[in-house]
Amino acid sequence: MIMPRTASISLLLLLATLPGFAKDSSDAGLHAALKAQADAWDVAIVKKDKQAIAKNMSDTFFQIGSDGGTADKAQFLQNLTSPDLVIEPYTVEDFKIRLYGNTALINGRTDMHGTYQGKPFRSHYRYTDTYVKEGNVWRVVNVQTTRIAE
């Protein structure tokens, strides 16, 4: 069935007023800000900057690792800043952000290298970081990783 032109235009105008249908020009700015925040978090992790890592995390933070293990904020911070762990600088590929109101899902793929207790490791994985806007600040509340088979 072919809609008359005026009905099509009216439908498009109606849809454009619905939340999530029209792209707000602020989405591009928010995407850029969240990308910069995620990049800064990665740098803080490599540098073991505990304060910067923690500042990006919600107090209710939760992690599910590729092995099925879990960690809360305190355990995650302890693991990342352990003197046993050295993470080399890494890059993120396939980076994507999806916005759902005050929630953002950030996905990517990372091939991480470093040493643990002096022994080399490689961790190639896909991840989802869930950010939630707490007041006026975006913080990561959940991280889940999935190992990519070699």
Disulfide bonds with the S-S distance in Angstrom:
none
